[in-house]
Amino acid sequence: MNLKKLSDDQYGLLFDVRRSMRYHDRRRAFFERMHRVTNVLTVLMAGSVLFELGRTGETAGWLILLSVAAALLAAFDMVVGYGARAALHRDLKRRFADLEIAMMRGGLDEEAWREHQIQRLAIERDEPPVYRALDLLCHNEQLAAEGSKEPPAKVSPWQRYTSQLLLWPDLGANPPEPAPMT
């Protein structure tokens, strides 16, 4: 499919689908990383506790703190469900990728693109709340990947640093629409 033949609306939909794939890939990676870090720290702390218990003499106070920290990390991972959240974002990215494939295979007629919009809405229905700063970062990445000369959306260093942790609901408007391909 020749991207230059797409209407502005069609290009905007394709851009949003690609941005969403980047977004869900980043969220999946974040949750997988948190799950791995939590598991490693839990195992290390549990090993330290067992080592200390096998030692003769008085148990150190730091050991009690270490075991409490390990228990809190494991409980937090179970409550938040890093693994399940990673799986959700993996599935959402796959669904957006399937939509992009369908868009690229299909024709340019209006009815086909209306169906693509409906499919996108069905995917978005299953999405958790969007982290706006991360979404803007993915918007900027997609613009750069396409070689756009459009200026990137503004994201402060603090928003960038906390983009996976805070929803940042007041970032102004939604990301600007990408400029049409010329």
C-alpha positions as CSV (number, residue, x, y, z in Angstrom):
1,M,0.0,0.0,0.0
2,N,1.3,3.4,-0.9
3,L,1.0,5.6,2.2
4,K,1.0,8.7,0.1
5,K,-2.4,7.7,-1.3
6,L,-4.0,7.6,2.1
7,S,-6.5,10.4,3.1
8,D,-5.7,12.5,6.2
9,D,-8.2,10.4,8.2
10,Q,-6.7,7.1,7.0
11,Y,-3.2,8.2,7.7
12,G,-4.3,9.5,11.1
13,L,-5.8,6.1,11.9
14,L,-2.7,4.2,10.8
15,F,-0.5,6.6,12.8
16,D,-2.6,6.1,15.9
17,V,-2.5,2.3,15.5
18,R,1.3,2.4,15.2
19,R,1.6,4.7,18.2
20,S,-0.6,2.4,20.2
21,M,1.7,-0.6,19.4
22,R,4.7,1.4,20.7
23,Y,2.7,2.3,23.8
24,H,1.7,-1.2,24.7
25,D,5.1,-2.5,23.9
26,R,6.6,-0.1,26.5
27,R,4.0,-0.9,29.1
28,R,4.6,-4.7,28.6
29,A,8.3,-4.2,29.0
30,F,7.8,-2.1,32.1
31,F,5.7,-4.7,33.8
32,E,7.9,-7.6,32.8
33,R,10.9,-5.7,34.2
34,M,9.1,-5.0,37.4
35,H,8.1,-8.7,37.7
36,R,11.7,-9.8,37.2
37,V,13.2,-7.3,39.6
38,T,10.7,-8.2,42.3
39,N,11.4,-11.9,41.8
40,V,15.2,-11.4,41.9
41,L,15.0,-9.3,45.0
42,T,12.6,-11.7,46.7
43,V,14.9,-14.7,46.0
44,L,18.0,-12.8,47.1
45,M,16.4,-11.6,50.3
46,A,14.9,-15.0,51.1
47,G,18.4,-16.5,50.6
48,S,19.9,-14.0,52.9
49,V,17.4,-14.8,55.6
50,L,18.0,-18.5,55.3
51,F,21.8,-18.0,55.4
52,E,21.4,-15.9,58.5
53,L,19.1,-18.4,60.2
54,G,21.7,-21.1,59.6
55,R,24.3,-19.1,61.4
56,T,24.8,-19.7,65.1
57,G,24.3,-16.7,67.4
58,E,21.9,-13.9,67.6
59,T,19.8,-12.9,64.6
60,A,20.6,-9.5,63.3
61,G,17.9,-6.8,63.3
62,W,18.6,-6.1,59.6
63,L,17.6,-9.6,58.9
64,I,14.1,-9.0,60.2
65,L,13.9,-5.9,58.1
66,L,15.2,-7.8,55.1
67,S,12.6,-10.5,55.5
68,V,9.8,-8.0,55.9
69,A,11.0,-6.2,52.8
70,A,11.0,-9.5,50.8
71,A,7.5,-10.3,52.0
72,L,6.2,-6.8,51.0
73,L,7.8,-7.1,47.6
74,A,6.2,-10.5,46.9
75,A,2.8,-9.3,48.2
76,F,3.0,-6.1,46.1
77,D,3.8,-8.2,43.0
78,M,0.8,-10.5,43.7
79,V,-1.6,-7.7,44.3
80,V,-0.5,-5.5,41.4
81,G,-0.1,-8.6,39.2
82,Y,2.9,-7.5,37.1
83,G,2.8,-10.7,35.0
84,A,-0.9,-10.4,34.2
85,R,-0.5,-6.7,33.3
86,A,2.4,-7.6,31.0
87,A,0.2,-10.2,29.3
88,L,-2.6,-7.7,28.8
89,H,-0.3,-5.2,27.1
90,R,1.2,-8.0,25.0
91,D,-2.3,-9.0,23.8
92,L,-3.3,-5.4,23.1
93,K,-0.1,-4.8,21.0
94,R,-0.8,-8.0,19.1
95,R,-4.4,-6.9,18.4
96,F,-3.1,-3.5,17.1
97,A,-0.5,-5.2,15.0
98,D,-3.2,-7.4,13.5
99,L,-5.2,-4.3,12.8
100,E,-2.2,-2.7,11.0
101,I,-1.8,-5.8,8.9
102,A,-5.5,-5.7,7.9
103,M,-5.1,-2.0,7.1
104,M,-2.1,-2.6,4.9
105,R,-3.7,-5.5,3.1
106,G,-7.0,-3.9,2.5
107,G,-8.0,-1.4,0.0
108,L,-8.5,2.4,0.3
109,D,-12.3,2.3,0.1
110,E,-14.2,4.1,2.8
111,E,-16.1,1.1,4.0
112,A,-12.9,-0.9,4.7
113,W,-11.5,2.0,6.7
114,R,-14.7,2.4,8.7
115,E,-14.4,-1.3,9.7
116,H,-10.8,-0.6,10.8
117,Q,-12.0,2.3,12.9
118,I,-14.6,0.0,14.5
119,Q,-11.9,-2.6,15.2
120,R,-9.7,0.1,16.8
121,L,-12.5,1.2,19.0
122,A,-13.1,-2.4,20.1
123,I,-9.5,-2.8,21.0
124,E,-9.5,0.5,22.9
125,R,-12.5,-0.6,24.9
126,D,-10.3,-3.3,26.5
127,E,-7.5,-0.9,27.3
128,P,-6.7,0.2,30.8
129,P,-6.4,4.0,31.4
130,V,-3.8,5.6,29.2
131,Y,-0.7,7.1,30.7
132,R,-0.7,10.4,28.9
133,A,3.0,11.3,29.2
134,L,4.0,7.9,27.9
135,D,1.5,8.2,25.1
136,L,3.1,11.5,24.1
137,L,6.5,10.0,24.2
138,C,5.3,7.2,21.8
139,H,3.7,9.9,19.6
140,N,7.1,11.6,19.4
141,E,8.8,8.3,18.6
142,Q,6.4,7.5,15.9
143,L,6.9,10.9,14.3
144,A,10.6,10.4,14.4
145,A,10.3,6.9,12.9
146,E,8.4,8.3,10.0
147,G,10.9,11.0,9.4
148,S,8.4,13.8,10.2
149,K,9.6,17.3,10.5
150,E,6.7,18.1,12.8
151,P,8.0,19.3,16.2
152,P,7.5,16.8,19.0
153,A,4.9,17.2,21.7
154,K,6.3,18.7,24.9
155,V,7.0,16.3,27.8
156,S,9.0,17.6,30.8
157,P,11.9,15.6,32.2
158,W,9.8,14.9,35.3
159,Q,6.9,13.6,33.2
160,R,9.3,11.5,31.1
161,Y,10.8,10.0,34.3
162,T,7.4,9.2,35.8
163,S,5.6,8.3,32.5
164,Q,5.1,4.7,33.6
165,L,3.9,5.5,37.1
166,L,1.6,8.6,36.9
167,L,-1.4,9.1,34.6
168,W,-0.6,12.9,34.2
169,P,-4.2,13.7,33.2
170,D,-3.5,17.4,32.6
171,L,-1.0,17.5,29.7
172,G,-3.0,19.9,27.7
173,A,-4.9,18.5,24.8
174,N,-4.5,15.0,23.2
175,P,-1.4,14.6,21.1
176,P,-1.5,16.7,18.1
177,E,-2.7,15.0,14.9
178,P,0.2,14.0,12.7
179,A,0.8,16.1,9.6
180,P,-0.5,14.4,6.4
181,M,2.1,12.6,4.4
182,T,3.2,14.5,1.4
